[in-house]
Amino acid sequence: MKSQNIAHNPRLDHLRCLAAAIVFLFHTYHYYFLKWQPVESKPWFGIISEGHTGVGLFFTLSGFLFMLIALNNDQISYRNFITNRFLRIFPLFLVIFFIAISVSRDQFRAADWGYMFFSNLGEAPTSGSFITGAAWTISIEFTFYLVFPFLGRFAKERGTGYLIRLILLMLLFKMAAYGVAGNPMHMYYSTLLGRFDQFLIGMLFALLYTQHHEWLSRRGWLWVIGAGLLVLLNSGIQARYASYFMAEPWHAFWVTWSMQEALGWGLFILFWASAAINLPRWLDRLLQKGGEISYSFYLLHGLIIFLSFQLVGPIHLTGKILLDGLIVSVLLYLITWWVACLSYDTIEKPFLALRRRYG
């Protein structure tokens, strides 16, 4: 559903679709075949074996989109902004949360209600099961929303230097945390301290997009491909040297990992959103639809993967993991797409119609 607060850019829907697809492939391959183990010998496969990078794309894209909204509105009403964001994410998130506490009803404690706002910390009910596990990102995303109206205003007043200073401060905080965290890799992966710089970098690229849009619009496929190769390189380096699944959580790579990831995705967002590239009409519409349903797709894909495995079991049609994984992924993707459309139309869309202008 199009926003009332910014002109619709279908290219951003394409990127939402891409982010959800990467996370989906990551979970499908690991659940069926890779079993949550590192794949150091195939760094070229890192975009899938370390496909949690799709979350980094989501976070960077959020910063990019909301900075564009701030630049498009003279003022942002904090109340209207938070109300809109609540209507956007909480209806479906509450469905997932209630599934989680129902599944673990015998372990439920009154204090678990607080995990609606901290789904990424401690023993959140949503993290107790694969079918609801993707919800850990929602608390981080909502924290971005809580502070964004202030950050957007300050960035407009003070320019790119303000965001760069914030990013440098985040780097300092992360360097200090490395020495005291019990599991620094997991801390960087799943907390605001580890992810806030990705949102800031997204905001920074939105400023660059606005300031240099005319120059950027003359760039073409080569610039998009170059940014895409940088993303693949980042994932490959991680798969080879610092996988999320490695046994040793102490690796200095993770101190700057989120920044490297966001810079790669930020460039990809910048060039994809700007370049004068015409996709076939059918593909453009398909990717837009994928972006529209991406939130339902993201939160519900684990449920579909789990159900399919329980009903059918392991699938080894050819004996080759990459090919078998591709076959399974295509089938499950189509099913998840249908379920996401159903969820979007039934749960999300009625609440989205209640949103109002930010200004």
Long-range contacts (C-beta under 8 A, 24 or more apart in sequence): 1-292, 1-349, 1-352, 1-353, 3-69, 3-355, 4-355, 4-356, 4-357, 5-69, 5-72, 5-73, 5-84, 5-357, 5-358, 5-359, 6-65, 6-68, 6-69, 6-72, 7-72, 9-273, 10-284, 10-287, 10-288, 10-291, 11-272, 11-273, 12-61, 12-64, 12-65, 12-269, 12-273, 12-291, 13-287, 13-288, 13-289, 13-290, 13-291, 13-292, 13-294, 14-272, 14-284, 14-287, 14-288, 14-290, 14-291, 15-57, 15-61, 15-268, 15-269, 15-272, 15-273, 15-291, 16-58, 16-61, 16-290, 16-291, 16-294, 17-287, 17-288, 17-289, 17-290, 17-291, 17-294, 18-54, 18-57, 18-287, 19-54, 19-55, 19-57, 19-58, 19-61, 19-294, 19-298, 20-54, 20-290, 20-294, 20-297, 20-298, 20-301, 21-54, 21-290, 21-333, 22-47, 22-48, 22-51, 22-53, 22-54, 22-57, 23-51, 23-52, 23-54, 23-55, 23-134, 23-298, 23-301, 24-297, 24-301, 24-329, 24-332, 24-333, 24-336, 25-51, 25-329, 26-50, 26-51, 26-52, 26-54, 27-51, 27-301, 27-302, 27-305, 28-305, 28-325, 28-328, 28-329, 28-332, 29-321, 29-325, 29-329, 31-130, 31-305, 31-306, 31-309, 32-305, 32-309, 32-314, 32-315, 32-324, 32-325, 32-328, 33-321, 33-324, 33-325, 34-321, 36-245, 37-245, 38-239, 38-243, 38-244, 38-245, 38-246, 39-239, 39-243, 40-239, 40-240, 40-241, 40-243, 42-239, 43-236, 43-237, 43-239, 43-240, 44-232, 44-236, 45-239, 45-322, 46-232, 46-235, 46-236, 46-237, 46-238, 46-239, 46-240, 47-231, 47-232, 47-235, 47-236, 49-239, 49-243, 50-235, 50-238, 50-239, 50-243, 50-244, 51-235, 52-189, 52-244, 53-231, 53-234, 53-235, 53-238, 53-261, 53-265, 55-137, 56-198, 56-258, 56-261, 56-262, 56-265, 57-265, 57-268, 57-269, 58-137, 58-141, 58-298, 59-137, 59-140, 59-141, 59-144, 59-195, 59-198, 59-199, 59-202, 59-262, 60-198, 60-199, 60-201, 60-202, 60-205, 60-261, 60-262, 60-265, 60-266, 60-269, 61-202, 61-265, 61-269, 62-141, 62-144, 62-199, 62-202, 63-144, 63-198, 63-199, 63-200, 63-201, 63-202, 63-203, 63-204, 63-205, 63-206, 64-202, 64-203, 64-205, 64-206, 64-209, 64-266, 64-269, 64-273, 65-202, 65-206, 66-144, 66-148, 66-152, 66-203, 66-206, 67-152, 67-155, 67-202, 67-203, 67-206, 67-207, 68-206, 68-209, 68-210, 69-152, 69-358, 70-148, 70-149, 70-152, 70-153, 70-155, 70-156, 71-156, 71-206, 71-207, 71-210, 73-358, 73-359, 74-359, 75-359, 76-149, 76-152, 76-153, 76-358, 76-359, 77-358, 77-359, 78-149, 80-356, 80-357, 80-358, 80-359, 81-145, 81-148, 81-149, 81-358, 82-145, 82-146, 83-355, 83-356, 84-355, 84-356, 84-358, 85-142, 85-145, 87-351, 87-352, 87-354, 87-355, 88-295, 88-348, 88-351, 88-352, 88-355, 89-138, 89-141, 89-142, 89-295, 91-347, 91-348, 91-351, 92-295, 92-296, 92-299, 92-343, 92-347, 92-348, 93-119, 93-135, 93-138, 93-299, 95-347, 96-126, 96-132, 96-135, 96-299, 97-125, 97-126, 97-132, 97-135, 99-131, 99-132, 100-124, 100-125, 100-126, 100-128, 100-129, 100-132, 100-135, 101-125, 103-128, 103-129, 103-131, 103-132, 104-128, 104-129, 117-142, 120-190, 120-191, 121-190, 121-191, 130-302, 130-305, 130-306, 131-302, 131-303, 131-306, 132-302, 132-303, 133-302, 134-298, 134-299, 134-301, 134-302, 135-299, 136-190, 140-190, 140-191, 140-192, 140-195, 143-192, 144-196, 144-199, 151-200, 151-203, 152-203, 155-203, 155-207, 159-207, 160-204, 160-207, 160-208, 163-200, 163-203, 163-204, 163-207, 164-204, 166-200, 167-197, 167-200, 167-201, 167-204, 167-259, 170-196, 170-197, 170-200, 171-197, 171-255, 171-256, 171-259, 174-255, 174-256, 175-255, 178-252, 178-254, 178-255, 183-249, 184-249, 184-250, 184-254, 184-255, 185-244, 185-246, 185-249, 185-250, 185-251, 185-254, 186-249, 188-254, 188-255, 188-257, 188-258, 189-244, 189-254, 194-258, 195-258, 197-258, 197-259, 197-262, 198-258, 198-259, 198-261, 198-262, 198-265, 201-259, 201-262, 201-263, 201-266, 202-262, 202-266, 202-269, 204-266, 205-266, 205-267, 205-269, 205-270, 208-270, 209-270, 209-273, 209-274, 213-274, 216-270, 216-271, 216-274, 216-275, 217-274, 217-275, 217-276, 218-276, 219-271, 219-274, 219-275, 220-275, 220-276, 220-277, 221-275, 221-277, 223-271, 223-275, 224-268, 224-271, 224-272, 224-275, 224-277, 226-267, 226-271, 227-264, 227-267, 227-268, 227-270, 227-271, 227-272, 228-268, 230-263, 230-264, 230-267, 230-268, 231-264, 231-265, 231-268, 233-264, 234-260, 234-261, 234-264, 290-337, 292-344, 293-337, 293-340, 293-341, 293-343, 293-344, 294-340, 295-344, 295-348, 296-339, 296-340, 296-341, 296-343, 296-344, 296-347, 296-348, 297-336, 297-337, 297-340, 300-336, 300-339, 300-340, 300-343, 301-332, 301-336, 301-340, 303-339, 304-332, 304-335, 304-336, 304-339, 305-332, 308-332, 308-335
